[in-house]
């Protein structure tokens, strides 16, 4: 179960924590080494200090990826921090010991390893607790705030309010909506905002709301389903208390918030910071290697041909919808003559706007290669739902329920929908609906090996040129 109501991805903060961790590990290795040398000058380490520092730091990285810090969570208790730190140190020392054994056989300085356990666990625990207090104080001062709404009878929110009302956690409850206020006692200090029917209107006017928590009576199920639908189409997280389960008529996923169990509408593997970090590292490494090796050669060749066949820029830049619905600039090799309809009209099979080499690039996906720049910058991933033009996002979000769920992850150069053949021109609404359902399946079922599978399938389809809709 996830232990956070609103899972956050803050790569800069987590990179900073990881960097501090490495400094702590290096310091603990140095301290252990120096202390043992002081106590027993004749103790044999079998390794130089510099080697131990490097090997220890490298051994710590995979352990940190497996047991990432819990500090990004808004509500995390000291016992869980210490437990996670203990598991992290155990895994780190197992990896460190194995590395030393591989290099020196049975000549492993076990006294040093035991000393490392004590120093590293103590120092990392202190670091984690100090950082936890630092983050809590930042939130108490009004920074890093998450604005939320409560919907439903106030009596259901007593326990939840006790969990999230601490200012150190950074939640700001804007208000509560429920019907027939004269029949309910408002026994939590939260402003009454109106009846449940007015929630959607309020969300439209206040786009800084990040999450909605519902615990409503059975007679309000129609209004609540409307709220759920609006939240999913507006990149707002929706959570329901268990009392609300039977009214949703939708599969829900349970999460744990302190001592309270809540339900959310979907499973999000990439909401886990460990999974998100693995995906980001792979994207960054893959895109860096490609951009530094093959891409410069491809760019020169493609640029010369484009310039010869069609006047205008080599790269085509277009605003598209990305993670959480945010707009970013997407890069492609220009495959059409410069035209006024580039940002509004989809390409068709015999589109007169395409020049000869542009048509070839679209059929072989060469035109997508500059998007590795977007991957390197962090706007896109190698695998994910394809980013759509802003006009299409605006249009289809009104026509297809759950359309905006595909924006819960970064868009990709290729995706699950594409390897299923759901790509190209959408002549009928059903074609886009099928594509959206494939994208949502990917959001809910992501794993690293699924990404590898999609990449391999994309490469195979490109080599065989068996994508009928690639135009």
Buried (B, 14 or more C-beta within 10 A) or exposed (E): EBBBBBBBBEEEBBEEBBEBBBEBBBBBBBBBBEEBEEEEEEEEBBBEEEEBBBBBBEBBBEBBEBBBBBBBBBBBEEEEBBEBBBEBBBBBBEBBBEBBEEEEEEEBBEBBBEBBBEBBBBBBBEBBBEBBEEBBEEBEEEEEBBEBBBBBBBBBBEEBBEBBEBBBBBBBBBBBBBBEBEEBEEEBEBEEBBBBBEBBEBBEEEEEBBBBBBBBBEEBBEBBBBBBBBBBBBBBBBBBBBBBEEBBEEEBBEBBBBEBEBBBBBBBBBBBBBBBBBBBEBBBEBBEEBBEEEBEEBBEEBBEBBEEEBEBEBBBEBBBBBBBBEEBEBBBBBBBBEEEEBEEEBBEEEBEBBBEBBBBBBBBBBBBBBBBBBBBEBBBBBBBBBBBBBEBBEBBBEEBBBBBBBBBBBBBBBBBBBBBBBBBEBEEEEBBBBBBBBBBEBBBEBEEEBBEBBBEBBEEBBEEEEBEEBB
